[in-house]
Amino acid sequence: MANPTNKVMIVDDNVIDQMITKRVLENSYSQSDVLVMHCPISALNYLEDNKDNINALPSLIILDLDMPEMNGLGFLDGFAEFAERLRNAIKIVVLTATDVIADIELAIANPAVSKLITKPLFNNSLAEML
């Protein structure tokens, strides 16, 4: 199931990083509808609530790794529980400042992750993601 939307979901607890990422997306890809989730649990709940509505789903999730309560790896575990058609419709890019090598290796090895980029996000990084 291809995802025809231009929705991008940012999952990051840091308000400054959210603003930077959102601004870069809006400046470079003004046609994108940007959803901001402050925690992975909210993001997973959004996906669950909209799993049958392809038009509400993001085509891209930009995911931080280092967050309280549930980190990005926990989000990836939850994401793996969704139906294959939903997982295949959404591209996940990890955008992180973490220096924990084990977390980086786990993220890169996760089949749902298509790319890992280090913060901060710059316009030229977008070409790598989209």
PyMOL CGO cylinders between C-alpha atoms (Angstrom):
from pymol import cmd
from pymol.cgo import CYLINDER

trace = [
    CYLINDER, 0.00, 0.00, 0.00, 1.68, 3.19, -1.13, 0.3, 1, 1, 1, 1, 1, 1,
    CYLINDER, 1.68, 3.19, -1.13, 0.99, 6.24, 0.97, 0.3, 1, 1, 1, 1, 1, 1,
    CYLINDER, 0.99, 6.24, 0.97, -0.12, 9.18, -1.21, 0.3, 1, 1, 1, 1, 1, 1,
    CYLINDER, -0.12, 9.18, -1.21, -0.04, 11.83, 1.53, 0.3, 1, 1, 1, 1, 1, 1,
    CYLINDER, -0.04, 11.83, 1.53, 2.50, 14.57, 2.06, 0.3, 1, 1, 1, 1, 1, 1,
    CYLINDER, 2.50, 14.57, 2.06, 2.19, 14.24, 5.82, 0.3, 1, 1, 1, 1, 1, 1,
    CYLINDER, 2.19, 14.24, 5.82, 5.36, 14.16, 7.87, 0.3, 1, 1, 1, 1, 1, 1,
    CYLINDER, 5.36, 14.16, 7.87, 5.27, 13.21, 11.53, 0.3, 1, 1, 1, 1, 1, 1,
    CYLINDER, 5.27, 13.21, 11.53, 8.01, 14.50, 13.83, 0.3, 1, 1, 1, 1, 1, 1,
    CYLINDER, 8.01, 14.50, 13.83, 8.41, 12.44, 17.01, 0.3, 1, 1, 1, 1, 1, 1,
    CYLINDER, 8.41, 12.44, 17.01, 10.70, 14.37, 19.34, 0.3, 1, 1, 1, 1, 1, 1,
    CYLINDER, 10.70, 14.37, 19.34, 10.37, 15.58, 22.93, 0.3, 1, 1, 1, 1, 1, 1,
    CYLINDER, 10.37, 15.58, 22.93, 12.68, 18.58, 22.45, 0.3, 1, 1, 1, 1, 1, 1,
    CYLINDER, 12.68, 18.58, 22.45, 10.65, 21.67, 21.51, 0.3, 1, 1, 1, 1, 1, 1,
    CYLINDER, 10.65, 21.67, 21.51, 13.62, 23.45, 19.91, 0.3, 1, 1, 1, 1, 1, 1,
    CYLINDER, 13.62, 23.45, 19.91, 14.48, 20.44, 17.76, 0.3, 1, 1, 1, 1, 1, 1,
    CYLINDER, 14.48, 20.44, 17.76, 10.80, 20.16, 16.78, 0.3, 1, 1, 1, 1, 1, 1,
    CYLINDER, 10.80, 20.16, 16.78, 10.75, 23.79, 15.68, 0.3, 1, 1, 1, 1, 1, 1,
    CYLINDER, 10.75, 23.79, 15.68, 13.99, 23.48, 13.69, 0.3, 1, 1, 1, 1, 1, 1,
    CYLINDER, 13.99, 23.48, 13.69, 12.88, 20.31, 11.94, 0.3, 1, 1, 1, 1, 1, 1,
    CYLINDER, 12.88, 20.31, 11.94, 9.43, 21.71, 11.21, 0.3, 1, 1, 1, 1, 1, 1,
    CYLINDER, 9.43, 21.71, 11.21, 10.85, 24.95, 9.84, 0.3, 1, 1, 1, 1, 1, 1,
    CYLINDER, 10.85, 24.95, 9.84, 13.32, 23.14, 7.57, 0.3, 1, 1, 1, 1, 1, 1,
    CYLINDER, 13.32, 23.14, 7.57, 10.51, 20.93, 6.26, 0.3, 1, 1, 1, 1, 1, 1,
    CYLINDER, 10.51, 20.93, 6.26, 8.16, 23.86, 5.67, 0.3, 1, 1, 1, 1, 1, 1,
    CYLINDER, 8.16, 23.86, 5.67, 10.84, 25.95, 3.96, 0.3, 1, 1, 1, 1, 1, 1,
    CYLINDER, 10.84, 25.95, 3.96, 12.02, 23.15, 1.69, 0.3, 1, 1, 1, 1, 1, 1,
    CYLINDER, 12.02, 23.15, 1.69, 8.77, 21.29, 1.11, 0.3, 1, 1, 1, 1, 1, 1,
    CYLINDER, 8.77, 21.29, 1.11, 5.94, 23.74, 1.66, 0.3, 1, 1, 1, 1, 1, 1,
    CYLINDER, 5.94, 23.74, 1.66, 3.39, 21.22, 0.43, 0.3, 1, 1, 1, 1, 1, 1,
    CYLINDER, 3.39, 21.22, 0.43, 4.07, 18.98, 3.43, 0.3, 1, 1, 1, 1, 1, 1,
    CYLINDER, 4.07, 18.98, 3.43, 1.59, 18.77, 6.29, 0.3, 1, 1, 1, 1, 1, 1,
    CYLINDER, 1.59, 18.77, 6.29, 3.72, 18.46, 9.43, 0.3, 1, 1, 1, 1, 1, 1,
    CYLINDER, 3.72, 18.46, 9.43, 2.40, 16.67, 12.52, 0.3, 1, 1, 1, 1, 1, 1,
    CYLINDER, 2.40, 16.67, 12.52, 4.38, 17.07, 15.74, 0.3, 1, 1, 1, 1, 1, 1,
    CYLINDER, 4.38, 17.07, 15.74, 4.23, 14.44, 18.46, 0.3, 1, 1, 1, 1, 1, 1,
    CYLINDER, 4.23, 14.44, 18.46, 5.98, 15.10, 21.76, 0.3, 1, 1, 1, 1, 1, 1,
    CYLINDER, 5.98, 15.10, 21.76, 6.30, 11.47, 22.74, 0.3, 1, 1, 1, 1, 1, 1,
    CYLINDER, 6.30, 11.47, 22.74, 6.39, 8.07, 21.03, 0.3, 1, 1, 1, 1, 1, 1,
    CYLINDER, 6.39, 8.07, 21.03, 3.28, 6.89, 22.88, 0.3, 1, 1, 1, 1, 1, 1,
    CYLINDER, 3.28, 6.89, 22.88, 1.22, 9.71, 21.35, 0.3, 1, 1, 1, 1, 1, 1,
    CYLINDER, 1.22, 9.71, 21.35, 2.64, 8.89, 17.92, 0.3, 1, 1, 1, 1, 1, 1,
    CYLINDER, 2.64, 8.89, 17.92, 1.77, 5.20, 18.24, 0.3, 1, 1, 1, 1, 1, 1,
    CYLINDER, 1.77, 5.20, 18.24, -1.73, 6.12, 19.45, 0.3, 1, 1, 1, 1, 1, 1,
    CYLINDER, -1.73, 6.12, 19.45, -2.18, 8.41, 16.44, 0.3, 1, 1, 1, 1, 1, 1,
    CYLINDER, -2.18, 8.41, 16.44, -1.13, 5.62, 14.08, 0.3, 1, 1, 1, 1, 1, 1,
    CYLINDER, -1.13, 5.62, 14.08, -3.45, 3.16, 15.81, 0.3, 1, 1, 1, 1, 1, 1,
    CYLINDER, -3.45, 3.16, 15.81, -6.38, 5.58, 15.66, 0.3, 1, 1, 1, 1, 1, 1,
    CYLINDER, -6.38, 5.58, 15.66, -5.80, 6.25, 11.95, 0.3, 1, 1, 1, 1, 1, 1,
    CYLINDER, -5.80, 6.25, 11.95, -4.55, 2.87, 10.73, 0.3, 1, 1, 1, 1, 1, 1,
    CYLINDER, -4.55, 2.87, 10.73, -7.56, 2.45, 8.43, 0.3, 1, 1, 1, 1, 1, 1,
    CYLINDER, -7.56, 2.45, 8.43, -7.42, 6.00, 7.04, 0.3, 1, 1, 1, 1, 1, 1,
    CYLINDER, -7.42, 6.00, 7.04, -4.51, 6.22, 4.61, 0.3, 1, 1, 1, 1, 1, 1,
    CYLINDER, -4.51, 6.22, 4.61, -5.10, 9.95, 4.12, 0.3, 1, 1, 1, 1, 1, 1,
    CYLINDER, -5.10, 9.95, 4.12, -4.45, 10.64, 7.81, 0.3, 1, 1, 1, 1, 1, 1,
    CYLINDER, -4.45, 10.64, 7.81, -1.24, 8.63, 7.97, 0.3, 1, 1, 1, 1, 1, 1,
    CYLINDER, -1.24, 8.63, 7.97, 2.16, 10.22, 7.49, 0.3, 1, 1, 1, 1, 1, 1,
    CYLINDER, 2.16, 10.22, 7.49, 4.28, 9.05, 4.59, 0.3, 1, 1, 1, 1, 1, 1,
    CYLINDER, 4.28, 9.05, 4.59, 7.40, 9.89, 6.62, 0.3, 1, 1, 1, 1, 1, 1,
    CYLINDER, 7.40, 9.89, 6.62, 8.17, 9.76, 10.34, 0.3, 1, 1, 1, 1, 1, 1,
    CYLINDER, 8.17, 9.76, 10.34, 11.20, 11.65, 11.62, 0.3, 1, 1, 1, 1, 1, 1,
    CYLINDER, 11.20, 11.65, 11.62, 12.06, 9.94, 14.90, 0.3, 1, 1, 1, 1, 1, 1,
    CYLINDER, 12.06, 9.94, 14.90, 14.37, 10.96, 17.72, 0.3, 1, 1, 1, 1, 1, 1,
    CYLINDER, 14.37, 10.96, 17.72, 15.96, 8.17, 19.76, 0.3, 1, 1, 1, 1, 1, 1,
    CYLINDER, 15.96, 8.17, 19.76, 16.59, 9.82, 23.12, 0.3, 1, 1, 1, 1, 1, 1,
    CYLINDER, 16.59, 9.82, 23.12, 13.26, 10.58, 24.80, 0.3, 1, 1, 1, 1, 1, 1,
    CYLINDER, 13.26, 10.58, 24.80, 11.87, 9.97, 28.31, 0.3, 1, 1, 1, 1, 1, 1,
    CYLINDER, 11.87, 9.97, 28.31, 9.16, 7.42, 29.14, 0.3, 1, 1, 1, 1, 1, 1,
    CYLINDER, 9.16, 7.42, 29.14, 9.56, 5.63, 25.81, 0.3, 1, 1, 1, 1, 1, 1,
    CYLINDER, 9.56, 5.63, 25.81, 12.56, 6.15, 23.57, 0.3, 1, 1, 1, 1, 1, 1,
    CYLINDER, 12.56, 6.15, 23.57, 12.73, 5.86, 19.80, 0.3, 1, 1, 1, 1, 1, 1,
    CYLINDER, 12.73, 5.86, 19.80, 13.66, 2.20, 20.00, 0.3, 1, 1, 1, 1, 1, 1,
    CYLINDER, 13.66, 2.20, 20.00, 10.49, 1.58, 22.02, 0.3, 1, 1, 1, 1, 1, 1,
    CYLINDER, 10.49, 1.58, 22.02, 8.54, 3.36, 19.29, 0.3, 1, 1, 1, 1, 1, 1,
    CYLINDER, 8.54, 3.36, 19.29, 10.11, 1.07, 16.69, 0.3, 1, 1, 1, 1, 1, 1,
    CYLINDER, 10.11, 1.07, 16.69, 9.09, -1.98, 18.74, 0.3, 1, 1, 1, 1, 1, 1,
    CYLINDER, 9.09, -1.98, 18.74, 5.51, -0.67, 18.87, 0.3, 1, 1, 1, 1, 1, 1,
    CYLINDER, 5.51, -0.67, 18.87, 5.57, 0.19, 15.16, 0.3, 1, 1, 1, 1, 1, 1,
    CYLINDER, 5.57, 0.19, 15.16, 6.57, -3.40, 14.37, 0.3, 1, 1, 1, 1, 1, 1,
    CYLINDER, 6.57, -3.40, 14.37, 3.22, -4.55, 15.80, 0.3, 1, 1, 1, 1, 1, 1,
    CYLINDER, 3.22, -4.55, 15.80, 1.23, -2.79, 13.08, 0.3, 1, 1, 1, 1, 1, 1,
    CYLINDER, 1.23, -2.79, 13.08, 0.07, -4.61, 9.97, 0.3, 1, 1, 1, 1, 1, 1,
    CYLINDER, 0.07, -4.61, 9.97, 2.62, -4.97, 7.21, 0.3, 1, 1, 1, 1, 1, 1,
    CYLINDER, 2.62, -4.97, 7.21, 0.60, -2.79, 4.83, 0.3, 1, 1, 1, 1, 1, 1,
    CYLINDER, 0.60, -2.79, 4.83, 0.81, 0.14, 7.27, 0.3, 1, 1, 1, 1, 1, 1,
    CYLINDER, 0.81, 0.14, 7.27, 4.51, -0.42, 7.99, 0.3, 1, 1, 1, 1, 1, 1,
    CYLINDER, 4.51, -0.42, 7.99, 5.27, -0.50, 4.27, 0.3, 1, 1, 1, 1, 1, 1,
    CYLINDER, 5.27, -0.50, 4.27, 3.39, 2.76, 3.67, 0.3, 1, 1, 1, 1, 1, 1,
    CYLINDER, 3.39, 2.76, 3.67, 5.49, 4.78, 6.12, 0.3, 1, 1, 1, 1, 1, 1,
    CYLINDER, 5.49, 4.78, 6.12, 9.17, 5.60, 5.81, 0.3, 1, 1, 1, 1, 1, 1,
    CYLINDER, 9.17, 5.60, 5.81, 11.05, 6.18, 9.10, 0.3, 1, 1, 1, 1, 1, 1,
    CYLINDER, 11.05, 6.18, 9.10, 14.13, 8.35, 9.35, 0.3, 1, 1, 1, 1, 1, 1,
    CYLINDER, 14.13, 8.35, 9.35, 15.91, 8.56, 12.68, 0.3, 1, 1, 1, 1, 1, 1,
    CYLINDER, 15.91, 8.56, 12.68, 17.13, 12.09, 13.39, 0.3, 1, 1, 1, 1, 1, 1,
    CYLINDER, 17.13, 12.09, 13.39, 19.12, 12.04, 16.60, 0.3, 1, 1, 1, 1, 1, 1,
    CYLINDER, 19.12, 12.04, 16.60, 21.89, 13.62, 18.61, 0.3, 1, 1, 1, 1, 1, 1,
    CYLINDER, 21.89, 13.62, 18.61, 22.51, 10.53, 20.70, 0.3, 1, 1, 1, 1, 1, 1,
    CYLINDER, 22.51, 10.53, 20.70, 26.05, 9.28, 21.01, 0.3, 1, 1, 1, 1, 1, 1,
    CYLINDER, 26.05, 9.28, 21.01, 25.06, 5.92, 22.48, 0.3, 1, 1, 1, 1, 1, 1,
    CYLINDER, 25.06, 5.92, 22.48, 26.59, 3.57, 19.94, 0.3, 1, 1, 1, 1, 1, 1,
    CYLINDER, 26.59, 3.57, 19.94, 24.41, 0.61, 20.95, 0.3, 1, 1, 1, 1, 1, 1,
    CYLINDER, 24.41, 0.61, 20.95, 21.22, 2.63, 20.31, 0.3, 1, 1, 1, 1, 1, 1,
    CYLINDER, 21.22, 2.63, 20.31, 22.52, 3.85, 16.96, 0.3, 1, 1, 1, 1, 1, 1,
    CYLINDER, 22.52, 3.85, 16.96, 23.40, 0.30, 15.91, 0.3, 1, 1, 1, 1, 1, 1,
    CYLINDER, 23.40, 0.30, 15.91, 19.98, -1.00, 16.98, 0.3, 1, 1, 1, 1, 1, 1,
    CYLINDER, 19.98, -1.00, 16.98, 18.22, 1.77, 15.06, 0.3, 1, 1, 1, 1, 1, 1,
    CYLINDER, 18.22, 1.77, 15.06, 20.24, 1.19, 11.90, 0.3, 1, 1, 1, 1, 1, 1,
    CYLINDER, 20.24, 1.19, 11.90, 19.61, -2.57, 12.12, 0.3, 1, 1, 1, 1, 1, 1,
    CYLINDER, 19.61, -2.57, 12.12, 15.84, -2.09, 12.47, 0.3, 1, 1, 1, 1, 1, 1,
    CYLINDER, 15.84, -2.09, 12.47, 14.12, -2.96, 9.17, 0.3, 1, 1, 1, 1, 1, 1,
    CYLINDER, 14.12, -2.96, 9.17, 11.64, -0.08, 9.58, 0.3, 1, 1, 1, 1, 1, 1,
    CYLINDER, 11.64, -0.08, 9.58, 14.43, 2.52, 9.60, 0.3, 1, 1, 1, 1, 1, 1,
    CYLINDER, 14.43, 2.52, 9.60, 15.46, 3.71, 6.17, 0.3, 1, 1, 1, 1, 1, 1,
    CYLINDER, 15.46, 3.71, 6.17, 18.06, 6.28, 7.25, 0.3, 1, 1, 1, 1, 1, 1,
    CYLINDER, 18.06, 6.28, 7.25, 19.81, 7.70, 10.32, 0.3, 1, 1, 1, 1, 1, 1,
    CYLINDER, 19.81, 7.70, 10.32, 20.80, 11.37, 10.31, 0.3, 1, 1, 1, 1, 1, 1,
    CYLINDER, 20.80, 11.37, 10.31, 22.47, 13.30, 13.11, 0.3, 1, 1, 1, 1, 1, 1,
    CYLINDER, 22.47, 13.30, 13.11, 21.00, 16.52, 14.48, 0.3, 1, 1, 1, 1, 1, 1,
    CYLINDER, 21.00, 16.52, 14.48, 20.62, 19.28, 13.68, 0.3, 1, 1, 1, 1, 1, 1,
    CYLINDER, 20.62, 19.28, 13.68, 18.67, 18.93, 10.45, 0.3, 1, 1, 1, 1, 1, 1,
    CYLINDER, 18.67, 18.93, 10.45, 19.81, 21.05, 7.53, 0.3, 1, 1, 1, 1, 1, 1,
    CYLINDER, 19.81, 21.05, 7.53, 18.14, 21.62, 4.16, 0.3, 1, 1, 1, 1, 1, 1,
    CYLINDER, 18.14, 21.62, 4.16, 20.68, 19.39, 2.40, 0.3, 1, 1, 1, 1, 1, 1,
    CYLINDER, 20.68, 19.39, 2.40, 19.80, 16.55, 4.79, 0.3, 1, 1, 1, 1, 1, 1,
    CYLINDER, 19.80, 16.55, 4.79, 16.24, 16.60, 3.47, 0.3, 1, 1, 1, 1, 1, 1,
    CYLINDER, 16.24, 16.60, 3.47, 17.29, 15.34, 0.08, 0.3, 1, 1, 1, 1, 1, 1,
    CYLINDER, 17.29, 15.34, 0.08, 18.64, 12.25, 1.84, 0.3, 1, 1, 1, 1, 1, 1,
    CYLINDER, 18.64, 12.25, 1.84, 15.31, 11.68, 3.61, 0.3, 1, 1, 1, 1, 1, 1,
    CYLINDER, 15.31, 11.68, 3.61, 12.70, 12.39, 0.96, 0.3, 1, 1, 1, 1, 1, 1,
]
cmd.load_cgo(trace, "trace")
